[in-house]
Amino acid sequence: MSLLDRVRTTLPTSLASSDEPRDWRQLSIAAGYGAVGAVTLGLLLIVPVMAAWAADARSTTSWTDALSFAGDGWALAHRGHVSVAADAATHSVTFAPLVLTALAVVFARMAAKAMLTHLSGRAGAWWEGPAAYIAGYVVSGLVITGLSLSGPAHPNLFTVFPGALVVGFAGCVWALLRSDEPVAEQAKTFVGQRISLSTRRALRPATEGLLGYLGVGLVVVLLLLVTHASQVGDLSGQLDTGLLGGVVLWLGQLAALPNLLVWSAGWTTGASMQLGAVSVGGTSVHGGLLPMIPVLGAVPGAGALPAITVAAPLLPVLLGVFVGYRSLGNLTTYASLRTKAITAAQAAGMTVAMVLLLSWLSTAGVSGGSLDYVGPSLMIVPLLVVELLLGALLATLFLHWKRALRR
């Protein structure tokens, strides 16, 4: 056998399977850390819920029912559906304030980072500890939401599961990427052996592309708020919520700010944005009734939009150009056009995947009412793919041609 054959048939020590028995105690600890990551958000939600209940002298809700709202909030943050009875009918509410979802990911990452320190030197495959952690997070999340079933609102556990799995997985992957523990190093080596170099190079530009996408949404939202400030103020004044109610209302709107950014950025692709009965298209708005939420006063009135909005789809194309430019930053001048195009296309594709995941998490709705669906239409999928890929490939061709002229 040649030396090359030996290298190909021998696994690194860190990745080779172990014949030693599994350490179930350490796996149980890993699952326990997953539970801690899930419970942390629940405890955080208990504080404002109970504070609001105690401060409202007119509240007729028992403290146990008020406490169950924290579980409902946990379910909503993970894009679960919560059934609420109103006017002799039951409505299913879907609304994940992305600030809370981001906090859930942060708490999941903190717990996963602590979990990794207890897995050094354990027997078995490297993925068993992280898998136990994710399982602990999901199961604990389902228990938290299950306990709230005794309250006036009833979360649907089946709809909580996908979001809890995504958040637990995201927190664990984040911790693995930023850790130097043996398990994390084994995970990085395992992934590095199975993912091409161009894919790894495309990860950072794709993340920057996602931030750029949210930046585009922020610009649109700020423009709407500035140009419709009087309508927002009028709605806020008509509600007469009082001091505590006003604080809760504006905190809720701030928690949903990332949702607005995702929806607004999705509108720039040319896909319409649905606000229940109201449809905001690329050139016009089809009106309808909206609830009296101050920030919705920034939605343009029914009718034609300014002519400049026709050029909005250029923004995602320019974002694709930026992603393509950043993806070529780690490549040498003499890299082939094929290599550059593959790296840029993969970066654009990863950006699309992350944007679509955020779009799914951000969608909202109340069944049986005027807000049955809130979010971008499904047309965002083909439009975003075409626009980002077009921009990334145009940037690749231009930069390759420009650098070729310098030789």
N, C-alpha and C positions, 0 to 999 in steps of 0.2 A: 504494500500500500504506500502510495506517495504521501509526502507531507501535506500536499494540497488536499488530498482526499481525507486525511485525518482532520484537517481544519474544518472541512465541510461536514463531517459526520460527528464532530464532538461539540457538544453544547457547552457554553460558558458555565462555570460553576454556579454563578448567581442565578441562572435560569434553569439549570437542570432540576428535574423532579427529585424530591427527597423521599427516601424509604422510611424515614422516621415517622412515628405516629403524629397526627395533627394535635396541636395544642389547643384543645377546645376552650380552655380557660382564657387564652389570649383572644380567641375569636369572639367569645362572649363579652370580653372587655371592649373589643372593637364595636360590637353591636350596641353596647352600652353608651359608647361615645356618640354613635348615631342617634340614639335616643336623646342624649343631651343636646345635640344640635337642633333637633326638632322641638324639644321642650323650651329651649331658650326663647324662640320667637313667641311661643304661647305665653310664657311668663311676661314678656315685654308687652303683649297685647292686653294682659289682665290689668295693668296699671292704669291706662287711660280709660278703659271700660268701667272699672270700679270707681275711679275718680269722678267720671261723669255721672254715674248712678248715685253716688253719695252727694254730689253737689246739686242735683236736681231735686228740689223739694216736692215737685209735682209728680215725680215718677211713681207709678203704681206697679212697677215690675219688682219681683222678689230678687234678693241678692243672688240666688242660685240661677235664676233665668238670666240676670245680668252677666253672671260669670260665664254662662254658656256662649255669650257673644264673642268671647275671646277665641273659642274653638271655631265659631263661624268665620271669624277673621282669618284664622289659620287656614281654613279650607279655601276661602276666597283668594288669599295670597298665593296659593298653589293651584289657582284656576279651577277650583272645585265649584260645583253648582250647589246653591243653597236655596231650599224651598221655603217661601214665606207666605203665610195666609193673610189675605187682605181683601176686604169687600166680598166676603163669602166665596172667594176664589183663591187658588194656590198658584203663586208665581215662582218660577225658577230664576234666580239671580245668578249671573256670571259676571264677575268683575274682580280682576286681580290688579290692585294698585302696584305698579312695578317697583315703587320704592320699597314696599313691604316684601315683594318677591326678591329684590336685590338684598335686603337685610337677611332674608332667609338663607340666601346663598352665602353671604358673609359668615353667618353663624354656623352654617354647615361646614364651611372651610375651616373655621377656627377649631371646631370640634374634631374634624378630620386631621388637622395638623397635630393636635394633641394625641390622637389615636395612633398616628404613625410612630411616635416615640416609644410605644409599648409593643411594637411588632418586630423590633430588631432581634435577629438571631433565632426567630421562630422557625419551626419545621413546616413543610408544605409549600404549596405554590404561592407566589407573591400576591396574586389577585384575591386570595381567600379573605385576607383581612379587610381590604377595601370593600369586597362584596358583602361581608358581614356588616360593615359600617352602613352601607347603603340600605341593606335590609332592615337594620335597626332604625334608621331614619324613617323609612317608609312605614313600617309597622307602628312605630310610636306616633307618627303623624295621623295614621288612621285611628289609633286609640284616642288621640286628642280630639279629633273631629267627632268620633263616635260618642264621646262623653257629652258633647253639646246637643245630641239628639233629644235630650230631655227638655231642652229649652223651647222657646216659641218658634225658632227656625230649625230646619232639618237639613244638614249637609248630605249630599249624595256621595257616599264613600267611593263608589266606582269612578266618579269623575275626579276625585282628589288624588287617586293613585298615580295617574300619568304625571301630573305636576310635581308630586312629592318625589317620584323617581327622577325626574329631570333635575330638580333642585339638589337632591342628595348626591346625584352623580356629578353635577357641576361643582359642588363644593368639594367633593373628594378629589376630582381631577385637578382642580385649582391647587389643593394642598399638595398633591403629588408633584405637580410641576414646580412648586416653590420650595420643596423640601430636599434635604440632603441625606435623609435617613436611608438605610439599606433597602427597605421595601420600595421607596421612591426611586432609587437608582436602578433597581431591578425592573421596575415598571418602565422607566425611560429607555433602558436598554432593550427591553422586549418590544416596545413601540418603534424604537429607532431601527430595529432589524426588519421591521415589516412595513414601514412607511418610507417612501422615497425621499431623497434629499430635497427635491423640488417642493414636495408637499410640506416638509418641515419649514422650508424657507418661506412658504406662502402664508404661514400662520400669523406672523406679526403684521404683514400688510393687510390681511383680512380683518384683524382686530382693529387696526387703524381705520379701515374702511367702515366698520360698524360704528365707530365713534364719529366718523365724518357724516354718516347717515343720520345719526341722532343730532349732529350739529345743524344739518340742513333742516330737520324738523324744528329745532329750537328757533332758527331764524324765522320760519313761517309762523310759528306760534307767537313770537314777540311782535311781528308785524301785525298780526290780527289783533292782539291785545292793545297795541298802541292805537290802531285805527278805529277800534271799537270800544275804547275805554269808557265812554259815556254809557253805552248799553250795559256793560258789565257792572258799572256802579249803580245804575238804576235797578237792575235785578237784585243786587245785594241789598239795596235799601228797602225794596218791597218785601223782602222775606221777613224782616224784623225778627231775627233769630235770638236776639239778646247777646250778652257777652259770651257766655259759655257756648251757646249754640253757634255763634259766629266763629269762635275759635275752632270748634270741631269741624264746621263746614269748610273753612279755609285749609285746615290741616288735611282734610280728606282730598281737597282739590290739589294741594301740593303733592300728596302721595300719588296722585294720578297724573302728575306732570309728565313723567316718562311715557305714559300711554299716549298722551296728546302729541308728544314728539314723534312717536312711531307712526301714529295715524297721519300726521301732517306730512312727514317725510314720504309715506306711502302715496299720498295724493300727488306728489311731484312726479311720480312715475307715469302718470296719466290714468291710473286706476281711480275710480270714484271712491269717496269715503262715505260710508253709510252711518248715519246717526238716527237709526230707526226710520221714521217716516221722512226724514230729510236726507237728500242725496247731494253731496258736493262733488260735482264732476269737474272735468278739466277746464270747461269754459262757462259753466252755468251751475246754478244751485236750484234744485227742485225743493220747494218749501214744504213745511209741515209743522206740527206741534212738537215742541221740546219741553222737557221739565224745567222748572225755574231754578237752574243751577247757574250761579253768576258767570262762570267761565264760558258757558255755552252762549252767552251774549256776544261773544267774539265771532260766532259763526256768521258768515255773510248772509244777508237777506236773499230771498228768492229772486231769481233773475240772472242776467248775464254777469259774468265776472269781468274784471278789466282785461283788455286785449293782451296784456303782457303775460298773462297766465298761460297762454298757448306755448310759451317757451319754457315752462316749468320742467318738462321731461329732459331738458338739456342738463339739469342739475345732477341727476343720477348718472348721465353719461360722463360728466366732468368728474364725478366721484369715481367712476370706473377708471378714468385717466389717472387719477391720483393713486388708486390701488395698483394699477399697472406700473406707474413710475416707482412706487415704493417697493414693489416686488422685484424690480430689476436692480435695486440698490445693493443687494448682496451678491450679485453676479459679476463676473469679470467682463471686461470689454470684449474679450475674444470668445465669449460663450456664443454658441450657435443660436440662430433665430428660433429654431425649434425649441431649444431649452428655455429661452426667454418667454416664448409664447405659452409653453406648458405651465411655467411658474406663474405667469400673470393670470392665465385662465383659472388655475387652481385657486389663486388668491381671490379672484372675483367670485368663483363658485362658493368658497367658504364664507365670503361676505354675504352672499345671497342666502346661504343656509342659516347663518346666525340671524339675519334680518327676518327671515320667515319664521324662525322659532320665536323671536321677540314679538312678531306680529300675532302669532297664535296665542302667546301668553297675554297679550294686551287686549284682545278682543273681549267685548262685554255684551251684555244683553239682559233684558227682563222679558220673560215670556208672557204673552197675552197682553202686551201693552204697546205704546208707541215706540218704545226702545227695544224692540225684539232683537236687533243686532246693531252693534256699534263697532266699527273697525273698517279696515280696507276691504274692498271687494277682492274676489279670487283672481281678478285680472292682474293683480300685482305680481303674481308668480311669473307668468311669461314675460311681462314688461320689464320687471327688474332683472331677470336673467339676461334678456337681450341688451338692455342698456348698460349694465355693468360690464358684461363681456365685450360689448362693442367698444366702450371706453378703454378697457384694459388692453385690448388687442391693438387699438389705434395708438396708444401710448407706446406699446412694445415696438410696433413697426416704425414709428417716428424716431424713437431713441436709437433703435438698431441702425436705421439709415443715417442718422446724424453722426453716430460714432464711427460708422463705416467710412464716412467722408473724411474723418480725421486721420485715418491710417495712411 
